[in-house]
Amino acid sequence: MITLFGILIILLGIVTLVTKPLFKNAKLLEWFTAKRSVQIIGIGIVLSIVTGTFFYAEPGTAYAVQYPWGGQKAVFRQGIHTKMWGRLIPIQFELPIKYVIPSQEHGLGEQSEYANVDEAKYWAFSDAVKARIATSVVISINTEDEGQFLSVADRNKTERNMIRSRIISNIDQSIKNTCKLMDAQDYISGQASDFDRYFKDQLENGMYVLEEYADNQTREIIGDSSTVRTIVNKDTKHKRFRIQIRNGEPVREKGNSLKAYGLTVIQAVVTEIDWEATFDNRLQLQKEEVAQTQLEKQQAEREFYRAQKEKARGEADKATERARLEKEQIQKTIAAETEAKVAEFNLVKEKKQFEVEKFKALSKKVAADAESYQNAKLVNAGLTPQERAEWDYKTSVGVARELKELRLPEIFIEGSSSKNSDNTLLESLIGADLAKQMMNKPEK
């Protein structure tokens, strides 16, 4: 711009210098004297020299400087650099390129002098469904290899020409090939990420070579899993494409890659898709059908879980009743075992008590026998009247006790005897029994 301004100043000086002698009486040219016209020409020459010798490199922009004598250089740093009246080819480090779906209110949206924004185009998927695809692509130039950058700048002349002739054509081809690889239904069913991956890979490494294959039969499982039937729908037959694979790698078109120009794809994504009206109607019907299916599925699941709940409740009641019965059974069993233990203990106790009483009775009887034997000895030995009275008392007490245990014969026959006839029958019997006991007892 400054160079053009300097050239205009030079032309102005030359015009005033030439026309001054021809129009001497013109008031407009009175100020332009010959000296001033020469000064104006000098100022224009200085401006042209200065602006032709130097230029200012803006940040984020690479420059290819082509000199008049055939040399060239690359400038990647900002600041003032020499160009020696050479030609400049500025190219941004990163080139944003966007396809936008226009709106009625804002059109293509905000524009920027550093971004290339175009209206999105219609593309056809493999099932012939068309849609406008909005994309956002960012391309980076190679600032490490000066020779490659100068070659790209020399072949494309300008940044805009490189975007239009190289980058946009590759973007369009990548979108077209990617659309052929899938149906519109596949895209909305979860293959959107595959679309972005194929799109970026082709844009950076080259276009896929596609091959057509037949895919008009769909294998579906009907009924149980052991019955597989093939359903053929001739109305939905359409061409299908897939990537040619060789040695495990996709086959690509030669010479159709941004990488060959030293360009790197930083970003390549689909930001929005505007489907055609017929497909939108189909999607709406599918959404309604899916919603109805989900509703029925939820109802079926609700009924299933309700049945499971009733079943679980029945199992819980059974478990509660079983626990109650088992508790009662355990209580009765423990009570019966306790009763048996108590009875067994009482039996042992009675046996022990019986033995204790038996030994007590024997002890008493032995003591009485010993006392009677001692008294008999004392009687035989002779006692004083006082001792005799005491012995009679004790003897009477012992005899009374022994009479309780004495068993008299039911039949007694009295006959003549040589004993004293003054003794009564009772005395005779008592005497006989005592005598018998004394005779049977050993002496101490």
ZIKAQUI-V942519 format. One record per backbone hydrogen bond with DSSP energy under -0.5 kcal/mol. NH is the residue of the N-H (numbers start at 0). CO is the residue of the C=O. E is the energy in kcal/mol with one decimal. If there is no record, write none. Layout:
nh: [NH;NH]
co: [CO;CO]
e: [E;E]
//
This chain:
nh: [4;5;6;7;8;9;10;11;12;13;14;15;16;17;18;19;22;25;28;29;32;36;37;38;39;40;41;42;43;44;45;46;47;48;49;50;51;52;52;53;54;56;56;57;60;61;62;63;64;64;65;65;66;66;67;69;72;74;78;80;82;83;84;85;86;88;90;92;94;95;95;96;97;98;99;99;101;102;106;108;114;115;116;117;119;122;124;125;125;127;130;131;132;132;133;133;135;136;137;138;139;140;142;145;148;149;150;151;152;153;154;155;156;157;161;162;163;164;165;166;167;169;170;171;172;173;174;175;176;177;178;179;180;180;181;186;187;188;189;190;191;194;195;196;197;198;199;200;201;202;203;204;205;206;208;209;210;212;217;218;219;219;221;221;226;227;228;230;230;231;232;232;233;235;236;239;240;241;243;245;248;250;252;255;257;258;259;260;261;262;263;265;265;266;268;270;270;271;273;274;275;279;280;281;282;283;284;285;286;287;288;289;290;291;292;293;294;295;296;297;298;299;300;301;302;303;304;305;306;307;308;309;310;311;312;313;314;315;316;317;318;319;320;321;322;323;324;325;326;327;328;329;330;331;332;333;334;335;336;337;338;339;340;341;342;343;344;345;346;347;348;349;350;351;352;353;354;355;356;357;358;359;360;361;362;363;364;365;366;367;368;369;370;371;372;373;374;375;376;377;378;379;380;381;381;387;388;389;390;391;392;393;394;395;396;397;398;399;400;401;402;403;403;404;404;405;407;413;422;427;428;429;430;431;432;433;434;435;436;437;438;439;440]
co: [0;1;2;3;4;5;6;7;8;9;10;11;12;13;14;15;18;22;25;26;30;32;33;34;35;36;37;38;39;40;41;42;43;44;45;46;47;48;49;49;80;54;78;55;57;90;74;88;62;72;63;86;64;70;83;66;64;62;56;54;52;52;51;82;65;63;61;59;138;93;113;136;115;134;97;117;99;106;102;105;111;95;114;97;99;130;128;178;181;124;122;273;120;130;131;271;268;96;266;94;263;92;140;143;144;145;146;147;148;149;150;151;152;155;157;158;159;160;161;161;162;165;166;167;168;169;170;171;172;173;174;175;176;177;178;182;183;184;186;185;186;190;191;192;193;194;195;196;197;198;199;200;201;255;250;207;241;239;230;216;217;228;219;226;223;225;219;217;228;229;215;230;231;232;233;212;179;210;208;248;245;243;206;252;202;203;256;257;258;257;139;137;263;137;135;133;268;133;131;272;129;275;276;277;278;279;280;281;282;283;284;285;286;287;288;289;290;291;292;293;294;295;296;297;298;299;300;301;302;303;304;305;306;307;308;309;310;311;312;313;314;315;316;317;318;319;320;321;322;323;324;325;326;327;328;329;330;331;332;333;334;335;336;337;338;339;340;341;342;343;344;345;346;347;348;349;350;351;352;353;354;355;356;357;358;359;360;361;362;363;364;365;366;367;368;369;370;371;372;373;374;375;376;377;378;383;384;385;386;387;388;389;390;391;392;393;394;395;396;397;398;399;400;400;401;401;405;411;419;423;424;425;426;427;428;429;430;431;432;433;434;435;436]
e: [-2.1;-2.3;-2.2;-2.2;-1.9;-2.1;-2.4;-2.3;-2.2;-2.2;-2.5;-2.3;-1.9;-1.9;-2.7;-1.3;-2.1;-0.7;-0.6;-1.1;-1.6;-2.4;-1.9;-2.2;-2.6;-2.2;-2.2;-2.6;-2.2;-2.1;-2.6;-2.5;-2.3;-2.5;-2.9;-2.7;-1.7;-1.3;-0.5;-2.0;-2.5;-0.6;-4.1;-0.6;-1.1;-3.3;-2.7;-1.4;-0.6;-3.2;-0.6;-2.9;-0.6;-3.2;-0.5;-1.7;-2.1;-2.9;-2.1;-2.8;-3.1;-1.5;-5.1;-1.3;-3.3;-1.5;-3.0;-2.4;-3.7;-0.7;-0.6;-3.3;-2.7;-2.5;-0.5;-2.8;-0.7;-2.0;-1.6;-2.2;-1.0;-2.6;-0.7;-2.7;-2.5;-2.7;-2.8;-1.2;-1.9;-1.9;-2.1;-2.5;-1.5;-0.5;-0.6;-3.1;-2.3;-2.8;-2.4;-2.0;-3.1;-2.4;-0.8;-0.8;-1.9;-2.4;-1.9;-2.3;-2.6;-2.4;-2.1;-2.0;-1.9;-2.9;-1.8;-2.2;-2.6;-2.8;-1.8;-1.8;-3.0;-1.6;-2.3;-2.6;-2.0;-2.3;-2.3;-2.3;-2.4;-2.3;-2.3;-1.4;-0.8;-0.8;-1.0;-1.9;-2.0;-0.8;-1.1;-1.6;-0.6;-1.9;-1.9;-2.1;-2.9;-2.4;-2.4;-2.3;-2.3;-1.9;-1.9;-2.7;-1.7;-0.8;-2.8;-0.7;-2.6;-2.4;-1.8;-0.5;-0.6;-1.9;-0.6;-1.0;-1.5;-0.6;-1.7;-2.0;-0.6;-0.5;-0.7;-0.6;-0.6;-1.0;-1.1;-0.9;-0.8;-2.2;-2.4;-3.2;-1.6;-2.7;-2.5;-0.9;-1.0;-1.0;-0.6;-1.3;-1.7;-2.1;-2.9;-2.4;-0.8;-1.4;-1.8;-2.1;-0.6;-1.4;-2.8;-0.7;-1.9;-2.1;-2.2;-1.9;-2.8;-2.3;-2.2;-2.5;-2.8;-2.3;-2.5;-3.2;-2.7;-2.5;-2.8;-2.9;-2.3;-2.6;-2.6;-2.7;-2.4;-2.8;-2.8;-2.5;-2.6;-2.5;-2.8;-2.1;-2.5;-2.5;-2.2;-2.4;-2.7;-2.7;-2.6;-2.7;-2.5;-2.4;-2.6;-2.8;-2.5;-2.5;-3.0;-2.8;-2.3;-2.3;-2.8;-2.6;-2.2;-2.6;-3.0;-2.5;-2.6;-3.0;-2.6;-2.8;-2.6;-2.8;-2.7;-2.6;-2.7;-2.6;-2.4;-2.7;-2.8;-2.6;-2.5;-3.0;-2.6;-2.2;-2.5;-3.0;-2.5;-2.4;-2.7;-3.0;-2.3;-2.5;-2.9;-2.6;-2.4;-2.2;-2.7;-2.3;-2.4;-2.6;-2.6;-2.6;-2.3;-2.6;-2.7;-2.4;-2.3;-2.7;-2.4;-2.2;-2.3;-2.4;-1.9;-2.3;-2.4;-2.2;-1.8;-1.0;-0.7;-3.2;-2.2;-2.2;-2.9;-2.4;-2.1;-2.3;-2.6;-2.6;-2.2;-2.6;-3.2;-2.4;-1.8;-2.4;-2.1;-0.8;-0.6;-0.6;-0.6;-0.8;-0.6;-0.6;-0.9;-1.8;-2.1;-2.6;-2.7;-2.4;-2.3;-2.7;-2.7;-2.1;-2.2;-2.6;-2.1;-1.7;-1.3]
//
